[in-house]
């Protein structure tokens, strides 16, 4: 699912650079949101499997080098990198350019 600014209230006037302050930074709240969905076949439910994620944020020297890679049973099956997170616009709205988040995050499975 990809959110665009018209989908919900996505602006934030308050800002803070202090981690854990509970205040968002000013700007578009969906900039750090990256999502995907995968339909699993019946074979995925007949046995135990190992799911994994490798999160590599971009560095200050190479900010566009980040990625999030997902694995099933040690095999990569999906990756989102900074090159895929460029700005996009359509008749439905627009999504600004983003980078792979540098802050630790949660993954909902």
Phi and psi restraints in degrees (range 20) as a CNS / XPLOR table:
assign (resid 1 and name C) (resid 2 and name N)
       (resid 2 and name CA) (resid 2 and name C) 1.0 -117.6 20.0 2
assign (resid 2 and name N) (resid 2 and name CA)
       (resid 2 and name C) (resid 3 and name N) 1.0 120.7 20.0 2
assign (resid 2 and name C) (resid 3 and name N)
       (resid 3 and name CA) (resid 3 and name C) 1.0 -87.3 20.0 2
assign (resid 3 and name N) (resid 3 and name CA)
       (resid 3 and name C) (resid 4 and name N) 1.0 144.7 20.0 2
assign (resid 3 and name C) (resid 4 and name N)
       (resid 4 and name CA) (resid 4 and name C) 1.0 -117.5 20.0 2
assign (resid 4 and name N) (resid 4 and name CA)
       (resid 4 and name C) (resid 5 and name N) 1.0 159.3 20.0 2
assign (resid 4 and name C) (resid 5 and name N)
       (resid 5 and name CA) (resid 5 and name C) 1.0 -54.3 20.0 2
assign (resid 5 and name N) (resid 5 and name CA)
       (resid 5 and name C) (resid 6 and name N) 1.0 -27.0 20.0 2
assign (resid 5 and name C) (resid 6 and name N)
       (resid 6 and name CA) (resid 6 and name C) 1.0 -77.0 20.0 2
assign (resid 6 and name N) (resid 6 and name CA)
       (resid 6 and name C) (resid 7 and name N) 1.0 -10.9 20.0 2
assign (resid 6 and name C) (resid 7 and name N)
       (resid 7 and name CA) (resid 7 and name C) 1.0 -73.9 20.0 2
assign (resid 7 and name N) (resid 7 and name CA)
       (resid 7 and name C) (resid 8 and name N) 1.0 -32.2 20.0 2
assign (resid 7 and name C) (resid 8 and name N)
       (resid 8 and name CA) (resid 8 and name C) 1.0 -160.6 20.0 2
assign (resid 8 and name N) (resid 8 and name CA)
       (resid 8 and name C) (resid 9 and name N) 1.0 173.9 20.0 2
assign (resid 8 and name C) (resid 9 and name N)
       (resid 9 and name CA) (resid 9 and name C) 1.0 -68.5 20.0 2
assign (resid 9 and name N) (resid 9 and name CA)
       (resid 9 and name C) (resid 10 and name N) 1.0 110.3 20.0 2
assign (resid 9 and name C) (resid 10 and name N)
       (resid 10 and name CA) (resid 10 and name C) 1.0 -116.1 20.0 2
assign (resid 10 and name N) (resid 10 and name CA)
       (resid 10 and name C) (resid 11 and name N) 1.0 11.5 20.0 2
assign (resid 10 and name C) (resid 11 and name N)
       (resid 11 and name CA) (resid 11 and name C) 1.0 -105.9 20.0 2
assign (resid 11 and name N) (resid 11 and name CA)
       (resid 11 and name C) (resid 12 and name N) 1.0 156.4 20.0 2
assign (resid 11 and name C) (resid 12 and name N)
       (resid 12 and name CA) (resid 12 and name C) 1.0 -143.5 20.0 2
assign (resid 12 and name N) (resid 12 and name CA)
       (resid 12 and name C) (resid 13 and name N) 1.0 119.6 20.0 2
assign (resid 12 and name C) (resid 13 and name N)
       (resid 13 and name CA) (resid 13 and name C) 1.0 -84.9 20.0 2
assign (resid 13 and name N) (resid 13 and name CA)
       (resid 13 and name C) (resid 14 and name N) 1.0 -34.5 20.0 2
assign (resid 13 and name C) (resid 14 and name N)
       (resid 14 and name CA) (resid 14 and name C) 1.0 -75.9 20.0 2
assign (resid 14 and name N) (resid 14 and name CA)
       (resid 14 and name C) (resid 15 and name N) 1.0 152.3 20.0 2
assign (resid 14 and name C) (resid 15 and name N)
       (resid 15 and name CA) (resid 15 and name C) 1.0 -146.1 20.0 2
assign (resid 15 and name N) (resid 15 and name CA)
       (resid 15 and name C) (resid 16 and name N) 1.0 151.8 20.0 2
assign (resid 15 and name C) (resid 16 and name N)
       (resid 16 and name CA) (resid 16 and name C) 1.0 -155.0 20.0 2
assign (resid 16 and name N) (resid 16 and name CA)
       (resid 16 and name C) (resid 17 and name N) 1.0 141.7 20.0 2
assign (resid 16 and name C) (resid 17 and name N)
       (resid 17 and name CA) (resid 17 and name C) 1.0 -105.4 20.0 2
assign (resid 17 and name N) (resid 17 and name CA)
       (resid 17 and name C) (resid 18 and name N) 1.0 7.1 20.0 2
assign (resid 17 and name C) (resid 18 and name N)
       (resid 18 and name CA) (resid 18 and name C) 1.0 -91.1 20.0 2
assign (resid 18 and name N) (resid 18 and name CA)
       (resid 18 and name C) (resid 19 and name N) 1.0 117.8 20.0 2
assign (resid 18 and name C) (resid 19 and name N)
       (resid 19 and name CA) (resid 19 and name C) 1.0 -58.6 20.0 2
assign (resid 19 and name N) (resid 19 and name CA)
       (resid 19 and name C) (resid 20 and name N) 1.0 140.0 20.0 2
assign (resid 19 and name C) (resid 20 and name N)
       (resid 20 and name CA) (resid 20 and name C) 1.0 77.3 20.0 2
assign (resid 20 and name N) (resid 20 and name CA)
       (resid 20 and name C) (resid 21 and name N) 1.0 8.4 20.0 2
assign (resid 20 and name C) (resid 21 and name N)
       (resid 21 and name CA) (resid 21 and name C) 1.0 -76.3 20.0 2
assign (resid 21 and name N) (resid 21 and name CA)
       (resid 21 and name C) (resid 22 and name N) 1.0 -15.7 20.0 2
assign (resid 21 and name C) (resid 22 and name N)
       (resid 22 and name CA) (resid 22 and name C) 1.0 80.5 20.0 2
assign (resid 22 and name N) (resid 22 and name CA)
       (resid 22 and name C) (resid 23 and name N) 1.0 2.1 20.0 2
assign (resid 22 and name C) (resid 23 and name N)
       (resid 23 and name CA) (resid 23 and name C) 1.0 -108.7 20.0 2
assign (resid 23 and name N) (resid 23 and name CA)
       (resid 23 and name C) (resid 24 and name N) 1.0 136.1 20.0 2
assign (resid 23 and name C) (resid 24 and name N)
       (resid 24 and name CA) (resid 24 and name C) 1.0 -81.1 20.0 2
assign (resid 24 and name N) (resid 24 and name CA)
       (resid 24 and name C) (resid 25 and name N) 1.0 163.4 20.0 2
assign (resid 24 and name C) (resid 25 and name N)
       (resid 25 and name CA) (resid 25 and name C) 1.0 -84.4 20.0 2
assign (resid 25 and name N) (resid 25 and name CA)
       (resid 25 and name C) (resid 26 and name N) 1.0 153.3 20.0 2
assign (resid 25 and name C) (resid 26 and name N)
       (resid 26 and name CA) (resid 26 and name C) 1.0 -63.2 20.0 2
assign (resid 26 and name N) (resid 26 and name CA)
       (resid 26 and name C) (resid 27 and name N) 1.0 145.1 20.0 2
assign (resid 26 and name C) (resid 27 and name N)
       (resid 27 and name CA) (resid 27 and name C) 1.0 125.3 20.0 2
assign (resid 27 and name N) (resid 27 and name CA)
       (resid 27 and name C) (resid 28 and name N) 1.0 -159.6 20.0 2
assign (resid 27 and name C) (resid 28 and name N)
       (resid 28 and name CA) (resid 28 and name C) 1.0 -80.9 20.0 2
assign (resid 28 and name N) (resid 28 and name CA)
       (resid 28 and name C) (resid 29 and name N) 1.0 121.2 20.0 2
assign (resid 28 and name C) (resid 29 and name N)
       (resid 29 and name CA) (resid 29 and name C) 1.0 -68.9 20.0 2
assign (resid 29 and name N) (resid 29 and name CA)
       (resid 29 and name C) (resid 30 and name N) 1.0 -17.1 20.0 2
assign (resid 29 and name C) (resid 30 and name N)
       (resid 30 and name CA) (resid 30 and name C) 1.0 -91.8 20.0 2
assign (resid 30 and name N) (resid 30 and name CA)
       (resid 30 and name C) (resid 31 and name N) 1.0 3.9 20.0 2
assign (resid 30 and name C) (resid 31 and name N)
       (resid 31 and name CA) (resid 31 and name C) 1.0 -63.0 20.0 2
assign (resid 31 and name N) (resid 31 and name CA)
       (resid 31 and name C) (resid 32 and name N) 1.0 -32.7 20.0 2
assign (resid 31 and name C) (resid 32 and name N)
       (resid 32 and name CA) (resid 32 and name C) 1.0 -95.2 20.0 2
assign (resid 32 and name N) (resid 32 and name CA)
       (resid 32 and name C) (resid 33 and name N) 1.0 10.7 20.0 2
assign (resid 32 and name C) (resid 33 and name N)
       (resid 33 and name CA) (resid 33 and name C) 1.0 -96.1 20.0 2
assign (resid 33 and name N) (resid 33 and name CA)
       (resid 33 and name C) (resid 34 and name N) 1.0 120.4 20.0 2
assign (resid 33 and name C) (resid 34 and name N)
       (resid 34 and name CA) (resid 34 and name C) 1.0 -127.4 20.0 2
assign (resid 34 and name N) (resid 34 and name CA)
       (resid 34 and name C) (resid 35 and name N) 1.0 129.8 20.0 2
assign (resid 34 and name C) (resid 35 and name N)
       (resid 35 and name CA) (resid 35 and name C) 1.0 -143.6 20.0 2
assign (resid 35 and name N) (resid 35 and name CA)
       (resid 35 and name C) (resid 36 and name N) 1.0 161.0 20.0 2
assign (resid 35 and name C) (resid 36 and name N)
       (resid 36 and name CA) (resid 36 and name C) 1.0 -158.6 20.0 2
assign (resid 36 and name N) (resid 36 and name CA)
       (resid 36 and name C) (resid 37 and name N) 1.0 162.1 20.0 2
assign (resid 36 and name C) (resid 37 and name N)
       (resid 37 and name CA) (resid 37 and name C) 1.0 -134.1 20.0 2
assign (resid 37 and name N) (resid 37 and name CA)
       (resid 37 and name C) (resid 38 and name N) 1.0 153.8 20.0 2
assign (resid 37 and name C) (resid 38 and name N)
       (resid 38 and name CA) (resid 38 and name C) 1.0 -138.2 20.0 2
assign (resid 38 and name N) (resid 38 and name CA)
       (resid 38 and name C) (resid 39 and name N) 1.0 131.6 20.0 2
assign (resid 38 and name C) (resid 39 and name N)
       (resid 39 and name CA) (resid 39 and name C) 1.0 -90.4 20.0 2
assign (resid 39 and name N) (resid 39 and name CA)
       (resid 39 and name C) (resid 40 and name N) 1.0 120.9 20.0 2
assign (resid 39 and name C) (resid 40 and name N)
       (resid 40 and name CA) (resid 40 and name C) 1.0 -91.2 20.0 2
assign (resid 40 and name N) (resid 40 and name CA)
       (resid 40 and name C) (resid 41 and name N) 1.0 139.5 20.0 2
assign (resid 40 and name C) (resid 41 and name N)
       (resid 41 and name CA) (resid 41 and name C) 1.0 -77.9 20.0 2
assign (resid 41 and name N) (resid 41 and name CA)
       (resid 41 and name C) (resid 42 and name N) 1.0 169.1 20.0 2
assign (resid 41 and name C) (resid 42 and name N)
       (resid 42 and name CA) (resid 42 and name C) 1.0 -60.3 20.0 2
assign (resid 42 and name N) (resid 42 and name CA)
       (resid 42 and name C) (resid 43 and name N) 1.0 -29.0 20.0 2
assign (resid 42 and name C) (resid 43 and name N)
       (resid 43 and name CA) (resid 43 and name C) 1.0 -61.3 20.0 2
assign (resid 43 and name N) (resid 43 and name CA)
       (resid 43 and name C) (resid 44 and name N) 1.0 -26.9 20.0 2
assign (resid 43 and name C) (resid 44 and name N)
       (resid 44 and name CA) (resid 44 and name C) 1.0 -68.0 20.0 2
assign (resid 44 and name N) (resid 44 and name CA)
       (resid 44 and name C) (resid 45 and name N) 1.0 -15.8 20.0 2
assign (resid 44 and name C) (resid 45 and name N)
       (resid 45 and name CA) (resid 45 and name C) 1.0 -108.1 20.0 2
assign (resid 45 and name N) (resid 45 and name CA)
       (resid 45 and name C) (resid 46 and name N) 1.0 3.8 20.0 2
assign (resid 45 and name C) (resid 46 and name N)
       (resid 46 and name CA) (resid 46 and name C) 1.0 -94.3 20.0 2
assign (resid 46 and name N) (resid 46 and name CA)
       (resid 46 and name C) (resid 47 and name N) 1.0 -6.7 20.0 2
assign (resid 46 and name C) (resid 47 and name N)
       (resid 47 and name CA) (resid 47 and name C) 1.0 -156.0 20.0 2
assign (resid 47 and name N) (resid 47 and name CA)
       (resid 47 and name C) (resid 48 and name N) 1.0 171.2 20.0 2
assign (resid 47 and name C) (resid 48 and name N)
       (resid 48 and name CA) (resid 48 and name C) 1.0 -80.2 20.0 2
assign (resid 48 and name N) (resid 48 and name CA)
       (resid 48 and name C) (resid 49 and name N) 1.0 146.1 20.0 2
assign (resid 48 and name C) (resid 49 and name N)
       (resid 49 and name CA) (resid 49 and name C) 1.0 -136.2 20.0 2
assign (resid 49 and name N) (resid 49 and name CA)
       (resid 49 and name C) (resid 50 and name N) 1.0 155.9 20.0 2
assign (resid 49 and name C) (resid 50 and name N)
       (resid 50 and name CA) (resid 50 and name C) 1.0 -104.6 20.0 2
assign (resid 50 and name N) (resid 50 and name CA)
       (resid 50 and name C) (resid 51 and name N) 1.0 125.4 20.0 2
assign (resid 50 and name C) (resid 51 and name N)
       (resid 51 and name CA) (resid 51 and name C) 1.0 -109.0 20.0 2
assign (resid 51 and name N) (resid 51 and name CA)
       (resid 51 and name C) (resid 52 and name N) 1.0 141.3 20.0 2
assign (resid 51 and name C) (resid 52 and name N)
       (resid 52 and name CA) (resid 52 and name C) 1.0 -143.5 20.0 2
assign (resid 52 and name N) (resid 52 and name CA)
       (resid 52 and name C) (resid 53 and name N) 1.0 164.4 20.0 2
assign (resid 52 and name C) (resid 53 and name N)
       (resid 53 and name CA) (resid 53 and name C) 1.0 -142.5 20.0 2
assign (resid 53 and name N) (resid 53 and name CA)
       (resid 53 and name C) (resid 54 and name N) 1.0 139.8 20.0 2
assign (resid 53 and name C) (resid 54 and name N)
       (resid 54 and name CA) (resid 54 and name C) 1.0 -120.6 20.0 2
assign (resid 54 and name N) (resid 54 and name CA)
       (resid 54 and name C) (resid 55 and name N) 1.0 115.6 20.0 2
assign (resid 54 and name C) (resid 55 and name N)
       (resid 55 and name CA) (resid 55 and name C) 1.0 -108.0 20.0 2
assign (resid 55 and name N) (resid 55 and name CA)
       (resid 55 and name C) (resid 56 and name N) 1.0 122.4 20.0 2
assign (resid 55 and name C) (resid 56 and name N)
       (resid 56 and name CA) (resid 56 and name C) 1.0 -130.6 20.0 2
assign (resid 56 and name N) (resid 56 and name CA)
       (resid 56 and name C) (resid 57 and name N) 1.0 98.9 20.0 2
assign (resid 56 and name C) (resid 57 and name N)
       (resid 57 and name CA) (resid 57 and name C) 1.0 -70.8 20.0 2
assign (resid 57 and name N) (resid 57 and name CA)
       (resid 57 and name C) (resid 58 and name N) 1.0 155.3 20.0 2
assign (resid 57 and name C) (resid 58 and name N)
       (resid 58 and name CA) (resid 58 and name C) 1.0 -66.1 20.0 2
assign (resid 58 and name N) (resid 58 and name CA)
       (resid 58 and name C) (resid 59 and name N) 1.0 156.0 20.0 2
assign (resid 58 and name C) (resid 59 and name N)
       (resid 59 and name CA) (resid 59 and name C) 1.0 -98.9 20.0 2
assign (resid 59 and name N) (resid 59 and name CA)
       (resid 59 and name C) (resid 60 and name N) 1.0 168.4 20.0 2
assign (resid 59 and name C) (resid 60 and name N)
       (resid 60 and name CA) (resid 60 and name C) 1.0 -65.4 20.0 2
assign (resid 60 and name N) (resid 60 and name CA)
       (resid 60 and name C) (resid 61 and name N) 1.0 -28.8 20.0 2
assign (resid 60 and name C) (resid 61 and name N)
       (resid 61 and name CA) (resid 61 and name C) 1.0 -76.3 20.0 2
assign (resid 61 and name N) (resid 61 and name CA)
       (resid 61 and name C) (resid 62 and name N) 1.0 -31.7 20.0 2
assign (resid 61 and name C) (resid 62 and name N)
       (resid 62 and name CA) (resid 62 and name C) 1.0 -137.3 20.0 2
assign (resid 62 and name N) (resid 62 and name CA)
       (resid 62 and name C) (resid 63 and name N) 1.0 73.5 20.0 2
assign (resid 62 and name C) (resid 63 and name N)
       (resid 63 and name CA) (resid 63 and name C) 1.0 -63.2 20.0 2
assign (resid 63 and name N) (resid 63 and name CA)
       (resid 63 and name C) (resid 64 and name N) 1.0 -22.4 20.0 2
assign (resid 63 and name C) (resid 64 and name N)
       (resid 64 and name CA) (resid 64 and name C) 1.0 -95.8 20.0 2
assign (resid 64 and name N) (resid 64 and name CA)
       (resid 64 and name C) (resid 65 and name N) 1.0 26.6 20.0 2
assign (resid 64 and name C) (resid 65 and name N)
       (resid 65 and name CA) (resid 65 and name C) 1.0 -108.3 20.0 2
assign (resid 65 and name N) (resid 65 and name CA)
       (resid 65 and name C) (resid 66 and name N) 1.0 9.2 20.0 2
assign (resid 65 and name C) (resid 66 and name N)
       (resid 66 and name CA) (resid 66 and name C) 1.0 -79.7 20.0 2
assign (resid 66 and name N) (resid 66 and name CA)
       (resid 66 and name C) (resid 67 and name N) 1.0 158.7 20.0 2
assign (resid 66 and name C) (resid 67 and name N)
       (resid 67 and name CA) (resid 67 and name C) 1.0 -158.6 20.0 2
assign (resid 67 and name N) (resid 67 and name CA)
       (resid 67 and name C) (resid 68 and name N) 1.0 160.8 20.0 2
assign (resid 67 and name C) (resid 68 and name N)
       (resid 68 and name CA) (resid 68 and name C) 1.0 -127.1 20.0 2
assign (resid 68 and name N) (resid 68 and name CA)
       (resid 68 and name C) (resid 69 and name N) 1.0 121.1 20.0 2
assign (resid 68 and name C) (resid 69 and name N)
       (resid 69 and name CA) (resid 69 and name C) 1.0 -119.6 20.0 2
assign (resid 69 and name N) (resid 69 and name CA)
       (resid 69 and name C) (resid 70 and name N) 1.0 133.4 20.0 2
assign (resid 69 and name C) (resid 70 and name N)
       (resid 70 and name CA) (resid 70 and name C) 1.0 -109.1 20.0 2
assign (resid 70 and name N) (resid 70 and name CA)
       (resid 70 and name C) (resid 71 and name N) 1.0 144.2 20.0 2
assign (resid 70 and name C) (resid 71 and name N)
       (resid 71 and name CA) (resid 71 and name C) 1.0 -127.6 20.0 2
assign (resid 71 and name N) (resid 71 and name CA)
       (resid 71 and name C) (resid 72 and name N) 1.0 149.1 20.0 2
assign (resid 71 and name C) (resid 72 and name N)
       (resid 72 and name CA) (resid 72 and name C) 1.0 -127.3 20.0 2
assign (resid 72 and name N) (resid 72 and name CA)
       (resid 72 and name C) (resid 73 and name N) 1.0 124.0 20.0 2
assign (resid 72 and name C) (resid 73 and name N)
       (resid 73 and name CA) (resid 73 and name C) 1.0 53.2 20.0 2
assign (resid 73 and name N) (resid 73 and name CA)
       (resid 73 and name C) (resid 74 and name N) 1.0 40.7 20.0 2
assign (resid 73 and name C) (resid 74 and name N)
       (resid 74 and name CA) (resid 74 and name C) 1.0 79.2 20.0 2
assign (resid 74 and name N) (resid 74 and name CA)
       (resid 74 and name C) (resid 75 and name N) 1.0 -1.2 20.0 2
assign (resid 74 and name C) (resid 75 and name N)
       (resid 75 and name CA) (resid 75 and name C) 1.0 -106.7 20.0 2
assign (resid 75 and name N) (resid 75 and name CA)
       (resid 75 and name C) (resid 76 and name N) 1.0 127.8 20.0 2
assign (resid 75 and name C) (resid 76 and name N)
       (resid 76 and name CA) (resid 76 and name C) 1.0 -64.6 20.0 2
assign (resid 76 and name N) (resid 76 and name CA)
       (resid 76 and name C) (resid 77 and name N) 1.0 136.9 20.0 2
assign (resid 76 and name C) (resid 77 and name N)
       (resid 77 and name CA) (resid 77 and name C) 1.0 -128.2 20.0 2
assign (resid 77 and name N) (resid 77 and name CA)
       (resid 77 and name C) (resid 78 and name N) 1.0 -11.6 20.0 2
assign (resid 77 and name C) (resid 78 and name N)
       (resid 78 and name CA) (resid 78 and name C) 1.0 -159.7 20.0 2
assign (resid 78 and name N) (resid 78 and name CA)
       (resid 78 and name C) (resid 79 and name N) 1.0 141.7 20.0 2
assign (resid 78 and name C) (resid 79 and name N)
       (resid 79 and name CA) (resid 79 and name C) 1.0 -143.1 20.0 2
assign (resid 79 and name N) (resid 79 and name CA)
       (resid 79 and name C) (resid 80 and name N) 1.0 139.0 20.0 2
assign (resid 79 and name C) (resid 80 and name N)
       (resid 80 and name CA) (resid 80 and name C) 1.0 -118.7 20.0 2
assign (resid 80 and name N) (resid 80 and name CA)
       (resid 80 and name C) (resid 81 and name N) 1.0 124.7 20.0 2
assign (resid 80 and name C) (resid 81 and name N)
       (resid 81 and name CA) (resid 81 and name C) 1.0 -121.9 20.0 2
assign (resid 81 and name N) (resid 81 and name CA)
       (resid 81 and name C) (resid 82 and name N) 1.0 171.6 20.0 2
assign (resid 81 and name C) (resid 82 and name N)
       (resid 82 and name CA) (resid 82 and name C) 1.0 -58.6 20.0 2
assign (resid 82 and name N) (resid 82 and name CA)
       (resid 82 and name C) (resid 83 and name N) 1.0 -31.5 20.0 2
assign (resid 82 and name C) (resid 83 and name N)
       (resid 83 and name CA) (resid 83 and name C) 1.0 -63.8 20.0 2
assign (resid 83 and name N) (resid 83 and name CA)
       (resid 83 and name C) (resid 84 and name N) 1.0 -25.8 20.0 2
assign (resid 83 and name C) (resid 84 and name N)
       (resid 84 and name CA) (resid 84 and name C) 1.0 -84.1 20.0 2
assign (resid 84 and name N) (resid 84 and name CA)
       (resid 84 and name C) (resid 85 and name N) 1.0 -8.4 20.0 2
assign (resid 84 and name C) (resid 85 and name N)
       (resid 85 and name CA) (resid 85 and name C) 1.0 -105.0 20.0 2
assign (resid 85 and name N) (resid 85 and name CA)
       (resid 85 and name C) (resid 86 and name N) 1.0 32.5 20.0 2
assign (resid 85 and name C) (resid 86 and name N)
       (resid 86 and name CA) (resid 86 and name C) 1.0 -73.7 20.0 2
assign (resid 86 and name N) (resid 86 and name CA)
       (resid 86 and name C) (resid 87 and name N) 1.0 164.7 20.0 2
assign (resid 86 and name C) (resid 87 and name N)
       (resid 87 and name CA) (resid 87 and name C) 1.0 -63.7 20.0 2
assign (resid 87 and name N) (resid 87 and name CA)
       (resid 87 and name C) (resid 88 and name N) 1.0 141.5 20.0 2
assign (resid 87 and name C) (resid 88 and name N)
       (resid 88 and name CA) (resid 88 and name C) 1.0 -137.5 20.0 2
assign (resid 88 and name N) (resid 88 and name CA)
       (resid 88 and name C) (resid 89 and name N) 1.0 143.9 20.0 2
assign (resid 88 and name C) (resid 89 and name N)
       (resid 89 and name CA) (resid 89 and name C) 1.0 -136.1 20.0 2
assign (resid 89 and name N) (resid 89 and name CA)
       (resid 89 and name C) (resid 90 and name N) 1.0 146.8 20.0 2
assign (resid 89 and name C) (resid 90 and name N)
       (resid 90 and name CA) (resid 90 and name C) 1.0 -152.7 20.0 2
assign (resid 90 and name N) (resid 90 and name CA)
       (resid 90 and name C) (resid 91 and name N) 1.0 -174.8 20.0 2
assign (resid 90 and name C) (resid 91 and name N)
       (resid 91 and name CA) (resid 91 and name C) 1.0 -66.7 20.0 2
assign (resid 91 and name N) (resid 91 and name CA)
       (resid 91 and name C) (resid 92 and name N) 1.0 -18.2 20.0 2
assign (resid 91 and name C) (resid 92 and name N)
       (resid 92 and name CA) (resid 92 and name C) 1.0 -81.8 20.0 2
assign (resid 92 and name N) (resid 92 and name CA)
       (resid 92 and name C) (resid 93 and name N) 1.0 -18.5 20.0 2
assign (resid 92 and name C) (resid 93 and name N)
       (resid 93 and name CA) (resid 93 and name C) 1.0 143.2 20.0 2
assign (resid 93 and name N) (resid 93 and name CA)
       (resid 93 and name C) (resid 94 and name N) 1.0 -166.1 20.0 2
assign (resid 93 and name C) (resid 94 and name N)
       (resid 94 and name CA) (resid 94 and name C) 1.0 -136.4 20.0 2
assign (resid 94 and name N) (resid 94 and name CA)
       (resid 94 and name C) (resid 95 and name N) 1.0 153.6 20.0 2
assign (resid 94 and name C) (resid 95 and name N)
       (resid 95 and name CA) (resid 95 and name C) 1.0 -123.7 20.0 2
assign (resid 95 and name N) (resid 95 and name CA)
       (resid 95 and name C) (resid 96 and name N) 1.0 127.4 20.0 2
assign (resid 95 and name C) (resid 96 and name N)
       (resid 96 and name CA) (resid 96 and name C) 1.0 -72.3 20.0 2
assign (resid 96 and name N) (resid 96 and name CA)
       (resid 96 and name C) (resid 97 and name N) 1.0 165.0 20.0 2
assign (resid 96 and name C) (resid 97 and name N)
       (resid 97 and name CA) (resid 97 and name C) 1.0 -63.2 20.0 2
assign (resid 97 and name N) (resid 97 and name CA)
       (resid 97 and name C) (resid 98 and name N) 1.0 142.1 20.0 2
assign (resid 97 and name C) (resid 98 and name N)
       (resid 98 and name CA) (resid 98 and name C) 1.0 -132.5 20.0 2
assign (resid 98 and name N) (resid 98 and name CA)
       (resid 98 and name C) (resid 99 and name N) 1.0 171.6 20.0 2
assign (resid 98 and name C) (resid 99 and name N)
       (resid 99 and name CA) (resid 99 and name C) 1.0 -127.4 20.0 2
assign (resid 99 and name N) (resid 99 and name CA)
       (resid 99 and name C) (resid 100 and name N) 1.0 163.3 20.0 2
assign (resid 99 and name C) (resid 100 and name N)
       (resid 100 and name CA) (resid 100 and name C) 1.0 -61.0 20.0 2
assign (resid 100 and name N) (resid 100 and name CA)
       (resid 100 and name C) (resid 101 and name N) 1.0 129.3 20.0 2
assign (resid 100 and name C) (resid 101 and name N)
       (resid 101 and name CA) (resid 101 and name C) 1.0 -55.5 20.0 2
assign (resid 101 and name N) (resid 101 and name CA)
       (resid 101 and name C) (resid 102 and name N) 1.0 140.0 20.0 2
assign (resid 101 and name C) (resid 102 and name N)
       (resid 102 and name CA) (resid 102 and name C) 1.0 -88.3 20.0 2
assign (resid 102 and name N) (resid 102 and name CA)
       (resid 102 and name C) (resid 103 and name N) 1.0 -19.7 20.0 2
assign (resid 102 and name C) (resid 103 and name N)
       (resid 103 and name CA) (resid 103 and name C) 1.0 -84.8 20.0 2
assign (resid 103 and name N) (resid 103 and name CA)
       (resid 103 and name C) (resid 104 and name N) 1.0 150.4 20.0 2
assign (resid 103 and name C) (resid 104 and name N)
       (resid 104 and name CA) (resid 104 and name C) 1.0 -56.1 20.0 2
assign (resid 104 and name N) (resid 104 and name CA)
       (resid 104 and name C) (resid 105 and name N) 1.0 152.1 20.0 2
assign (resid 104 and name C) (resid 105 and name N)
       (resid 105 and name CA) (resid 105 and name C) 1.0 -140.8 20.0 2
assign (resid 105 and name N) (resid 105 and name CA)
       (resid 105 and name C) (resid 106 and name N) 1.0 174.1 20.0 2
assign (resid 105 and name C) (resid 106 and name N)
       (resid 106 and name CA) (resid 106 and name C) 1.0 -107.1 20.0 2
assign (resid 106 and name N) (resid 106 and name CA)
       (resid 106 and name C) (resid 107 and name N) 1.0 148.0 20.0 2
assign (resid 106 and name C) (resid 107 and name N)
       (resid 107 and name CA) (resid 107 and name C) 1.0 -121.1 20.0 2
assign (resid 107 and name N) (resid 107 and name CA)
       (resid 107 and name C) (resid 108 and name N) 1.0 125.4 20.0 2
assign (resid 107 and name C) (resid 108 and name N)
       (resid 108 and name CA) (resid 108 and name C) 1.0 -100.9 20.0 2
assign (resid 108 and name N) (resid 108 and name CA)
       (resid 108 and name C) (resid 109 and name N) 1.0 122.8 20.0 2
